[in-house]
Amino acid sequence: MKVLLIGSGGREHALAWKIAQSPLLEEFYAAPGNPGIADHATLVSLDVEDHAAVIAFAREKAIDFIVIGPEAPLVAGLADDLRTVGIATFGPSKAAAQLEGSKGFTKDLCARYDIPTGAYQRFKTAEPAKQYVREQGAPIVIKADGLAAGKGVTVAMTEAEALAAIDECFDGAFGAAGAEVVVEAFLDGEEASFFCLSDGKTALALATAQDHKRVGDGDTGPNTGGMGAYSPAPVMTPAMVERTMKEIIEPTISGMAKDGNPFSGVFFAGLMITAKGPELIEYNVRFGDPECQVLMMRLKSDLLPILYATATGTLDKVEAEWRDDAALTVVLASKGYPGAYDKNTPIDHIPDASAEAKVFHAGTALKDGKLVATGGRVLNVTAFGKNVTEAQARAYALADKVEWQNGFCRRDIGWQAVAREKA
């Protein structure tokens, strides 16, 4: 099979690493890719926003299958345009990608189909949103409606913080993403990430993970795109997974189909496990980043036929087998992230991979033959262990061998699971 992977982040490096292991793979390309992905695929300098150029390349190389990694091309309808010309594509349609592209769309879907989630209101101007906050009180959650690279959400612990977050959205901090704001109830519990494939009819549960959104140790500081993750998430017991499938995933699949937007791709459900059970915080329509890195490390099955079955409506014919081991990833980020940071800082050394640990590239590039950091989140140091405690020790041991002066990381990724294991 000739495959093209769209994307350039840590998620895509993890997908490329796993796809490259498939015996079905004949030729493998990535656009635009990164220096880590270049170890597995031929990099192509395509402008993925130019759908005609992607189609022309796919035809020229007789590509059989395209895997779209990030959310932006999905929300822009790349999967629709590729399928229109007969190219099998992993990723939802533009209409279905609204599950991530619009927080309000998802909340309205939940309301229509009784999917458990926090109470909410949608606002197009600041003053009514502020009035609603004053009525509800804090803690409360303020969300930019559109795509904001994981940064458009404020969990406001005070009313003043909530009002400031509303101003931030409407003052243009998140561009067009903040033109509408969703204000929703604060959910109290433990967060978890749940992943499930759907071909529009069949659902295949994958694995669970737990992300660390805040930039600082002890879950302090502003939200980020994610500073680390581990899998499996102990809070997601078999009973909780079963409830999540029945109460959240299955009604979403049937609801999307009823609304004329059948979903094909991966559901990434951000959950809050409350006293009532699983409640939906938000949906993403692509693999999580950095959760994908730990999922790919734990997946025993060949990924390529699973993704292809999702794209071609044959998901009922495949299964996913997982390692019992835990996996944990630590994000190395540029100093200053998620605020302003220096770009093109030199990365002097990345340690070699072993059977238990690997470094995935996220925001890197080659400049004049030297590896440099170009993004906020730059490297994902990922390791296995018989439990999270062991995976954590291995990941940090490898992270400490990375030579990059401008990098930093949280030192407590996996703390909740480690505390459970020591209890």
Disulfide bonds with the S-S distance in Angstrom:
none
